[in-house]
Amino acid sequence: MQTRVVVVLAQQRIHIVMQELAEIEAAPHPKGAVVLCFYTHVMEFAIYFNHLIYNMRKAQNIFFILISFFVFLSFGCNKKRKENYLVSPSNILFSTIRGSSFDTTVYVKNTGSEKLIISEIATPCGCLVGKLSDSSVQLNDSVPMRLFFTPNASDSGEVIRYISIRTNGIPSIKTIELRGHVN
């Protein structure tokens, strides 16, 4: 009977801790917060695991403890956070002739609750360039980003290139795919 009471108390405490961590996780994380979240989960569970082991009398409680541990961890830190900006379109199809270039515009829209800062535009080669009109995007606003693709001399047939945008948003990096044909 004493073991059953301890198990119920542990379940109640775990539920309270999970609610508190869910509120913390809803806020934007500073660097390392995911590690802190995981550490907090492990420490809380270890306290109750030790308490249960001390009081347990039957082998079937080990199974309960192991299942509780994995369920406990799966609901905390693996929580997916909501994206707070959009890149549209994220896949671009094109066709161009070697020696000429292709350009298009994509839009970065801030759907979050804070100003979005675009800190970097990364491309795999000099053949693809992204230019922003403004690196900060206000709430519920969008900024155009011009993409310029000039095929290399070796590009022929199907060509795939990627351009990545690094921001202070969630996720921190989004990638745009350019897929097309060079004649």
C-alpha positions in Angstrom: 0.0 0.0 0.0 2.8 2.4 0.8 4.4 1.8 -2.6 1.1 2.7 -4.3 0.9 6.0 -2.5 4.5 6.9 -3.4 3.7 6.0 -7.1 0.6 8.3 -7.1 2.6 11.1 -5.4 5.4 10.7 -8.0 2.9 10.8 -10.9 1.3 14.0 -9.5 4.7 15.7 -9.1 5.8 14.7 -12.6 2.5 16.1 -14.0 3.1 19.5 -12.2 6.8 19.6 -13.4 5.7 18.9 -16.9 3.1 21.7 -16.8 5.7 24.2 -15.5 8.2 23.1 -18.2 5.6 23.4 -20.9 5.1 27.1 -19.9 8.9 27.7 -19.9 9.3 25.9 -23.3 6.5 28.1 -24.8 8.8 31.1 -24.4 11.8 31.6 -26.8 14.8 29.7 -25.6 18.2 31.2 -25.0 21.1 29.0 -26.1 21.4 25.8 -24.1 17.9 25.9 -22.7 17.1 22.5 -24.3 20.0 21.0 -22.4 18.8 22.6 -19.2 15.2 21.3 -19.9 16.5 17.8 -20.4 18.7 18.0 -17.3 15.7 19.2 -15.2 13.6 16.3 -16.5 16.3 13.8 -15.6 17.0 15.3 -12.1 13.3 15.4 -11.2 12.8 11.8 -12.4 15.9 10.6 -10.6 14.6 12.0 -7.3 11.3 10.0 -7.6 13.1 7.0 -9.0 15.3 6.8 -5.9 12.3 7.2 -3.7 10.3 4.5 -5.5 13.3 2.1 -5.4 13.7 2.7 -1.7 10.0 1.9 -1.0 9.2 -0.7 -3.6 8.6 -4.4 -2.7 7.5 -6.0 -6.0 9.4 -6.5 -9.2 6.5 -5.3 -11.3 7.2 -1.7 -10.2 10.5 -1.7 -12.1 8.5 -2.1 -15.3 6.2 0.9 -14.3 9.3 3.0 -13.5 11.0 2.4 -16.8 7.8 3.1 -18.8 7.2 6.3 -16.7 10.7 7.5 -17.4 10.4 7.2 -21.2 6.9 8.7 -21.2 8.1 11.5 -19.0 11.0 12.4 -21.3 9.0 12.1 -24.5 6.5 14.8 -23.5 9.0 17.5 -22.3 11.9 18.6 -24.4 10.8 17.1 -27.7 7.9 19.5 -27.8 8.0 21.2 -31.2 8.0 24.9 -31.1 5.8 26.9 -33.5 7.5 28.5 -36.5 7.4 32.3 -36.4 8.2 33.2 -40.0 7.5 32.0 -43.5 9.5 32.0 -46.7 7.3 31.9 -49.8 7.8 30.3 -52.2 10.3 27.8 -50.7 10.6 25.7 -53.9 11.3 27.5 -57.2 11.3 25.9 -60.6 13.2 27.6 -63.5 14.5 27.2 -67.0 17.3 29.3 -68.5 19.9 29.3 -71.2 23.6 29.0 -70.5 25.1 32.5 -70.5 22.0 34.2 -69.2 20.6 34.5 -65.7 17.4 33.7 -63.9 16.0 36.0 -61.1 13.0 35.8 -58.9 11.6 37.2 -55.7 10.8 35.3 -52.5 9.1 36.9 -49.5 10.1 36.5 -45.8 7.0 37.1 -43.6 7.2 37.6 -39.9 4.3 35.7 -38.2 5.8 35.9 -34.7 5.5 38.3 -31.8 8.9 40.0 -32.1 10.9 41.7 -34.8 12.6 39.1 -37.1 16.3 39.7 -37.9 17.8 38.1 -40.9 21.5 37.7 -40.1 22.8 35.7 -43.0 22.1 34.5 -46.5 24.2 31.5 -47.4 24.7 30.0 -50.8 26.9 27.1 -52.0 28.5 29.0 -54.8 28.8 32.5 -56.4 26.3 31.4 -59.1 23.4 32.1 -56.7 23.0 35.4 -54.8 20.3 36.6 -52.5 19.7 40.3 -51.9 17.4 41.7 -49.2 15.8 45.1 -49.2 15.8 45.1 -45.4 17.4 42.6 -42.9 14.8 43.3 -40.2 11.1 42.3 -40.6 8.5 44.0 -38.4 5.5 42.1 -36.9 3.0 40.9 -39.5 5.2 42.4 -42.3 7.2 40.8 -45.1 10.3 41.8 -47.0 11.2 40.8 -50.5 14.4 38.9 -51.2 15.7 38.9 -54.8 17.4 35.7 -55.9 19.8 35.8 -58.9 21.1 32.6 -60.5 23.7 32.6 -63.2 24.7 29.1 -64.3 28.3 28.0 -64.2 30.0 27.0 -67.5 29.7 23.4 -66.3 26.0 23.6 -65.5 23.9 21.6 -68.1 20.7 19.8 -67.8 19.0 19.6 -64.4 20.4 21.9 -61.8 19.6 22.1 -58.1 20.8 24.8 -55.8 19.9 25.8 -52.3 20.0 29.1 -50.5 19.7 29.3 -46.6 18.4 32.1 -44.5 19.6 32.4 -40.9 17.4 34.4 -38.5 16.6 34.9 -34.9 13.3 33.1 -35.5 12.1 29.5 -35.1 13.6 27.6 -36.9 16.8 29.6 -37.0 17.6 28.4 -40.6 15.3 27.9 -43.5 16.3 26.7 -46.9 15.0 27.6 -50.4 15.4 25.1 -53.2 15.9 26.2 -56.8 15.4 23.4 -59.3 15.6 23.9 -63.0 17.0 23.2 -66.4 19.9 24.9 -68.1 20.0 24.6 -71.9 
